[in-house]
Amino acid sequence: MKILVSALCCAAFLAGCSTATTNYKSQPSDSKFAVGLGAGTTGITAEAKFSPNDRIALRGNYNFGEIVVDQDYDGIDYDGDLSLSTFGGFVDVAPFKNGFVLSGGAYVGDKTFDLNATPSNAVEIGGLSFDPSDVGTLTGRAEFNNFAPYAGIGYDSFISGSSNWSFNARAGVMFTGSVDVDLVSVNGLLSNDQTLRDEIEAEILAIEEDAENYKYYPVLTIGIARRF
């Protein structure tokens, strides 16, 4: 998946930056505000955060990414493209006044999964079999809830630390909820046929059932931040 490769490359870069900054001798800062960059399964992240004390931090960020996924739904192979464009708001709590944090919050924004399939052999749609020329291309979109709560744990040296640079790594779950799917046939001999349309409606129900696997989306991130 493109986003995972990009995330790993960016993560390696950020980790290198973090290591380099630990070797750079700078005066500690008393600032409670920081901005940073990160990467992960939600895409590339730009973030700002504020820590009023050594137990709590408030974070806001913007995330953008795309995941290319080949997915089989109800026996039909689809080319899938998951697009994420979200704003996030979170509260981090450091119960032991160290780097360990508990996080809660939400992501708000577009979370869509574009689907395309051009069968090369006869396929079963709904309860009937159709030739490739009859179907043409199946194209559609799955949309998840705009508002998605989040819960997670991780490490963040910003809250209890005092150095200018900080490192963070988090693991959690985004609760995306149920998915709403639209699917149509285009450029097929039967694209406008009511029988095929009825069977596509049954196919939509099958896709929505299979898409329940995305109801709990894993969030893995890594990043660095600097106090200002």
DAPEPE-V185475 format. One record per residue. SS is DSSP state (alpha for helix, beta for strand, coil for the rest). BURIAL is I if it has 16 or more other C-alpha atoms within 10 Angstrom, else O. Layout:
# DAPEPE-V185475
ss = <SS/SS>
burial = <BURIAL/BURIAL>
This chain:
# DAPEPE-V185475
ss = <coil/alpha/alpha/alpha/alpha/alpha/alpha/alpha/alpha/alpha/alpha/alpha/alpha/alpha/alpha/alpha/alpha/alpha/alpha/alpha/alpha/alpha/coil/coil/coil/coil/coil/coil/coil/coil/coil/coil/beta/beta/beta/beta/beta/beta/beta/beta/coil/coil/beta/beta/beta/beta/beta/beta/beta/beta/coil/coil/coil/coil/coil/beta/beta/beta/beta/beta/beta/beta/beta/beta/beta/beta/beta/beta/beta/beta/beta/beta/beta/coil/coil/beta/beta/beta/beta/beta/beta/beta/beta/beta/beta/beta/beta/beta/beta/beta/beta/beta/beta/coil/coil/coil/coil/coil/coil/beta/beta/beta/beta/beta/beta/beta/beta/beta/beta/beta/beta/beta/beta/beta/beta/beta/beta/coil/coil/coil/coil/coil/beta/beta/beta/coil/coil/beta/beta/beta/coil/alpha/alpha/alpha/alpha/coil/beta/beta/beta/beta/beta/beta/beta/beta/coil/coil/beta/beta/beta/beta/beta/beta/beta/beta/beta/beta/coil/coil/coil/coil/coil/coil/coil/coil/beta/beta/beta/beta/beta/beta/beta/beta/beta/beta/beta/coil/coil/coil/beta/beta/beta/beta/beta/beta/beta/beta/coil/coil/coil/coil/coil/coil/coil/alpha/alpha/alpha/alpha/alpha/alpha/alpha/alpha/alpha/alpha/alpha/alpha/alpha/alpha/alpha/alpha/alpha/alpha/alpha/alpha/alpha/coil/beta/beta/beta/beta/beta/beta/beta/beta/beta/beta/beta/beta/coil>
burial = <O/O/I/I/O/I/I/I/O/I/I/O/O/I/I/O/O/I/O/O/O/O/O/O/O/O/O/O/O/O/O/I/I/I/I/I/I/I/I/I/I/I/I/I/I/I/I/I/I/I/I/O/O/I/I/I/I/I/I/I/I/I/I/I/I/I/I/I/I/O/I/O/I/I/O/O/O/I/I/I/I/I/I/I/I/I/I/I/I/I/I/I/I/I/O/O/O/I/I/I/I/I/I/I/I/I/I/I/I/I/I/I/I/I/I/I/I/I/I/O/O/O/I/O/I/I/O/O/O/I/I/I/I/I/I/I/I/I/I/I/I/I/I/I/I/O/I/I/I/I/I/I/I/I/I/I/I/I/I/I/I/I/I/I/I/I/I/I/I/I/I/I/I/I/I/I/I/I/I/I/I/I/I/I/I/I/O/I/O/I/I/O/O/O/O/I/I/O/I/I/I/O/I/I/I/O/I/I/O/O/I/O/O/O/I/I/I/I/I/I/I/I/I/I/I/I/I/O>
